[in-house]
Amino acid sequence: MKTTIELPDDLFLQAKRKALENRTTLRHLVERALRQELRGGKPAARRPRRIRWIMSPGGLPPGLDLSDRTEMWEWLELLLRDPLSRTSP
């Protein structure tokens, strides 16, 4: 159901910022807060977000040292210039 509510500007901006930080919508944030208030309980503990790893075959290019940032940047720049190049400089 749709409804309209009036909020003070500062509260609206804080809520909007909090929703962005939590990567959710203002609607979801308000709904959670309202349900929590009606339950009369404490806020539910947030579960940590799960990271979905995407793996691809092949591993690291031969000779690329991940502990050397300069070498990694050079390799990335080479890859950007020539995407078909799959070897380290």
Backbone as a chain_set.jsonl record, in Angstrom:
{"seq": "MKTTIELPDDLFLQAKRKALENRTTLRHLVERALRQELRGGKPAARRPRRIRWIMSPGGLPPGLDLSDRTEMWEWLELLLRDPLSRTSP", "coords": {"N": [[0.841, -1.167, 0.0], [0.529, 2.196, -0.779], [1.601, 5.236, 0.713], [1.817, 8.571, 2.005], [4.219, 10.345, 3.796], [5.309, 12.98, 5.929], [8.474, 14.199, 6.579], [11.007, 15.699, 8.617], [13.515, 17.639, 6.959], [16.236, 17.118, 7.649], [16.081, 14.604, 8.883], [15.103, 13.027, 6.79], [17.28, 13.228, 4.988], [19.313, 11.999, 6.495], [18.241, 9.418, 6.708], [18.122, 8.671, 4.01], [20.843, 8.703, 3.375], [21.747, 6.673, 5.085], [20.413, 4.48, 3.995], [21.692, 4.359, 1.507], [24.313, 3.784, 2.34], [23.914, 1.249, 3.354], [23.271, -0.072, 1.107], [20.584, -0.348, 0.275], [17.06, 0.325, -0.104], [15.243, 3.352, 0.586], [12.638, 2.812, 1.201], [12.803, 0.134, 2.155], [14.416, 0.531, 4.413], [12.756, 2.199, 6.014], [10.581, 0.484, 6.326], [11.746, -1.662, 7.787], [12.47, -0.285, 10.139], [9.97, 0.532, 11.088], [8.689, -1.95, 11.499], [10.346, -2.939, 13.516], [9.882, -1.049, 15.538], [7.156, -1.531, 16.036], [7.285, -4.133, 16.989], [8.577, -3.682, 19.308], [11.064, -4.398, 20.047], [14.646, -4.911, 20.145], [16.966, -3.817, 17.589], [17.405, -6.096, 14.898], [20.202, -8.236, 14.592], [22.55, -7.567, 12.115], [23.334, -9.598, 9.407], [26.507, -10.443, 8.123], [27.385, -9.507, 4.813], [27.507, -11.879, 2.214], [30.204, -12.764, 0.188], [30.319, -13.335, -3.189], [32.357, -15.235, -4.88], [33.915, -15.179, -8.012], [35.356, -17.391, -10.043], [37.941, -18.13, -12.359], [39.467, -20.224, -14.787], [43.01, -20.817, -15.088], [44.742, -19.18, -13.526], [47.492, -17.14, -12.266], [49.363, -14.992, -14.467], [52.401, -16.217, -15.916], [55.318, -15.492, -14.095], [54.387, -13.089, -12.984], [54.541, -11.048, -10.23], [52.73, -10.652, -7.432], [53.321, -9.217, -5.184], [54.707, -7.037, -5.958], [53.826, -3.971, -6.655], [54.348, -2.106, -8.679], [55.082, -3.701, -10.852], [52.672, -5.078, -11.189], [50.943, -2.945, -11.967], [52.173, -2.19, -14.358], [51.737, -4.522, -15.826], [48.924, -4.515, -15.937], [48.483, -2.126, -17.375], [49.675, -2.83, -19.804], [47.936, -4.884, -20.528], [45.597, -3.416, -20.876], [46.297, -1.863, -23.077], [46.817, -3.837, -24.983], [44.635, -6.118, -25.184], [44.728, -8.818, -25.921], [47.116, -9.736, -25.126], [48.512, -11.896, -22.872], [50.607, -12.316, -21.217], [53.096, -11.521, -18.744], [54.972, -8.399, -18.54]], "CA": [[0.0, 0.0, 0.0], [1.287, 3.439, -0.847], [1.178, 6.308, 1.606], [2.716, 9.719, 2.012], [4.528, 10.844, 5.13], [6.158, 14.164, 5.943], [9.612, 14.07, 7.479], [11.915, 16.846, 8.612], [14.552, 17.494, 5.929], [17.457, 16.494, 8.161], [15.806, 13.177, 9.106], [15.024, 12.401, 5.467], [18.635, 13.114, 4.43], [20.022, 10.967, 7.26], [17.689, 8.112, 6.33], [18.545, 8.395, 2.626], [22.279, 8.399, 3.442], [21.872, 5.355, 5.724], [19.978, 3.486, 3.006], [22.767, 4.234, 0.513], [25.442, 3.094, 2.976], [23.542, -0.163, 3.506], [22.904, -0.57, -0.229], [19.186, -0.739, 0.29], [16.189, 1.431, -0.485], [14.631, 4.087, 1.679], [11.426, 2.055, 1.551], [13.191, -1.014, 2.971], [14.889, 1.051, 5.687], [11.595, 2.649, 6.776], [9.793, -0.707, 6.665], [12.442, -2.352, 8.88], [12.379, 0.526, 11.355], [8.585, 0.495, 11.545], [8.439, -3.292, 12.058], [11.081, -3.02, 14.777], [9.156, -0.23, 16.507], [5.907, -2.206, 16.385], [7.642, -5.309, 17.789], [9.051, -3.203, 20.6], [12.316, -5.071, 20.365], [15.915, -4.325, 19.722], [17.212, -4.078, 16.166], [17.947, -7.421, 14.569], [21.613, -8.212, 14.224], [22.733, -7.678, 10.668], [24.246, -10.641, 8.942], [27.489, -9.922, 7.175], [27.094, -9.854, 3.422], [28.34, -12.935, 1.656], [30.901, -12.416, -1.051], [30.227, -14.399, -4.187], [33.597, -15.233, -5.651], [33.835, -15.688, -9.383], [36.664, -17.967, -10.357], [38.154, -18.488, -13.752], [40.637, -21.086, -14.899], [44.218, -20.227, -15.656], [45.653, -18.683, -12.497], [48.266, -15.928, -12.542], [50.281, -15.076, -15.612], [53.741, -16.656, -15.503], [56.278, -14.444, -13.775], [53.795, -11.908, -12.371], [54.728, -11.041, -8.783], [51.667, -9.841, -6.853], [53.841, -8.381, -4.106], [55.34, -5.878, -6.59], [52.75, -3.159, -7.227], [54.778, -1.49, -9.937], [54.985, -4.731, -11.886], [51.249, -5.336, -11.448], [50.399, -1.825, -12.753], [52.72, -2.293, -15.721], [51.038, -5.624, -16.483], [47.556, -4.065, -16.218], [48.535, -1.155, -18.466], [49.932, -3.589, -21.028], [46.699, -5.593, -20.848], [44.639, -2.43, -21.395], [46.73, -1.473, -24.436], [46.721, -5.004, -25.866], [43.857, -7.095, -24.418], [45.032, -10.207, -26.278], [48.379, -10.087, -24.488], [48.232, -12.573, -21.601], [51.852, -12.583, -20.491], [53.593, -10.358, -17.993], [56.024, -7.686, -19.271]], "C": [[0.888, 1.231, 0.0], [0.706, 4.439, 0.138], [2.189, 7.434, 1.511], [2.947, 10.13, 3.454], [5.418, 12.063, 4.986], [7.232, 13.973, 6.991], [10.388, 15.374, 7.491], [13.044, 16.592, 7.609], [15.783, 16.762, 6.442], [17.268, 14.999, 8.402], [15.748, 12.429, 7.777], [16.421, 12.194, 4.886], [19.459, 12.062, 5.172], [19.552, 9.57, 6.857], [18.149, 7.721, 4.926], [20.026, 7.997, 2.607], [22.496, 7.003, 4.029], [21.465, 4.243, 4.75], [21.063, 3.276, 1.953], [23.958, 3.471, 1.091], [25.172, 1.59, 3.098], [23.151, -0.812, 2.19], [21.496, -1.145, -0.246], [18.356, 0.472, -0.115], [15.667, 2.126, 0.767], [13.378, 3.35, 2.15], [11.757, 0.898, 2.488], [13.652, -0.554, 4.354], [13.724, 1.469, 6.585], [10.748, 1.45, 7.212], [10.419, -1.469, 7.832], [12.297, -1.601, 10.193], [10.968, 0.484, 11.933], [8.249, -0.866, 12.156], [9.124, -3.449, 13.42], [10.352, -2.23, 15.866], [7.878, -0.917, 16.954], [6.14, -3.466, 17.217], [8.05, -4.894, 19.195], [10.364, -3.824, 21.007], [13.526, -4.284, 19.917], [16.106, -4.597, 18.232], [17.825, -5.455, 15.959], [19.407, -7.276, 14.162], [21.737, -8.411, 12.72], [23.716, -8.783, 10.364], [25.274, -9.996, 8.027], [27.129, -10.365, 5.757], [28.047, -10.935, 2.948], [28.959, -12.45, 0.356], [30.799, -13.6, -1.988], [31.461, -14.309, -5.072], [33.343, -15.812, -7.032], [35.23, -16.14, -9.764], [36.752, -18.26, -11.847], [39.417, -19.338, -13.835], [41.852, -20.307, -15.395], [45.197, -19.726, -14.619], [46.373, -17.418, -12.937], [49.108, -16.101, -13.794], [51.673, -15.477, -15.122], [54.638, -15.452, -15.228], [55.699, -13.203, -13.125], [53.887, -12.024, -10.861], [53.703, -10.096, -8.167], [52.149, -8.955, -5.717], [54.513, -7.125, -4.651], [54.271, -5.052, -7.308], [53.123, -2.544, -8.572], [54.645, -2.479, -11.082], [53.525, -5.038, -12.228], [50.642, -4.225, -12.305], [50.897, -1.87, -14.191], [51.992, -3.391, -16.495], [49.616, -5.215, -16.856], [47.525, -3.056, -17.365], [48.784, -1.842, -19.8], [48.662, -4.301, -21.475], [45.648, -4.639, -21.409], [44.996, -1.989, -22.809], [46.526, -2.607, -25.43], [45.99, -6.107, -25.129], [44.172, -8.553, -24.75], [46.34, -10.674, -25.66], [48.064, -10.699, -23.115], [49.515, -12.892, -20.818], [52.282, -11.343, -19.753], [54.717, -9.706, -18.775], [57.403, -8.203, -18.958]], "O": [[1.89, 1.283, 0.713], [-0.502, 4.488, 0.369], [3.291, 7.252, 0.992], [2.005, 10.251, 4.238], [6.19, 12.168, 4.034], [6.949, 13.63, 8.139], [10.426, 16.081, 6.484], [13.476, 15.453, 7.435], [16.318, 15.887, 5.761], [18.181, 14.21, 8.158], [16.281, 11.326, 7.656], [16.724, 11.125, 4.355], [20.217, 11.317, 4.551], [20.36, 8.657, 6.686], [18.52, 6.572, 4.687], [20.412, 7.064, 1.903], [23.325, 6.24, 3.534], [22.105, 3.193, 4.696], [21.325, 2.143, 1.55], [24.543, 2.619, 0.421], [26.08, 0.77, 2.963], [22.745, -1.973, 2.163], [21.254, -2.258, -0.712], [18.905, 1.527, -0.434], [15.655, 1.556, 1.857], [13.099, 3.276, 3.347], [11.078, 0.697, 3.495], [13.314, -1.181, 5.358], [13.701, 1.139, 7.771], [10.255, 1.412, 8.339], [9.717, -1.877, 8.758], [12.034, -2.201, 11.235], [10.801, 0.407, 13.151], [7.603, -0.937, 13.201], [8.556, -4.018, 14.352], [10.224, -2.705, 16.995], [7.548, -0.889, 18.14], [5.307, -3.83, 18.047], [7.891, -5.654, 20.15], [10.74, -3.785, 22.178], [13.437, -3.172, 19.395], [15.482, -5.502, 17.678], [18.655, -5.911, 16.745], [19.791, -6.326, 13.481], [21.115, -9.299, 12.136], [24.78, -8.89, 10.975], [24.945, -9.104, 7.246], [26.628, -11.47, 5.547], [29.242, -10.906, 3.244], [28.303, -11.806, -0.463], [31.146, -14.726, -1.631], [31.58, -13.412, -5.907], [32.641, -16.812, -7.186], [36.167, -15.343, -9.798], [35.76, -18.593, -12.496], [40.332, -19.175, -13.028], [41.72, -19.268, -16.042], [46.404, -19.843, -14.828], [45.935, -16.718, -13.85], [49.516, -17.21, -14.138], [52.071, -15.104, -14.018], [54.706, -14.518, -16.026], [56.465, -12.32, -12.739], [53.378, -12.978, -10.273], [53.788, -8.881, -8.35], [51.443, -8.026, -5.324], [54.855, -6.231, -3.876], [53.861, -5.382, -8.421], [52.301, -2.476, -9.486], [54.153, -2.134, -12.156], [53.177, -5.233, -13.392], [49.914, -4.505, -13.257], [50.138, -1.62, -15.127], [51.667, -3.221, -17.67], [49.147, -5.522, -17.952], [46.648, -3.119, -18.226], [48.179, -1.483, -20.81], [48.345, -4.32, -22.664], [44.895, -5.003, -22.312], [44.114, -1.768, -23.639], [46.118, -2.382, -26.569], [46.628, -6.956, -24.507], [43.906, -9.436, -23.935], [46.644, -11.867, -25.667], [47.41, -10.06, -22.291], [49.482, -13.663, -19.86], [51.875, -10.234, -20.1], [55.361, -10.365, -19.591], [58.388, -7.699, -19.498]]}, "num_chains": 1, "name": "protein.A"}
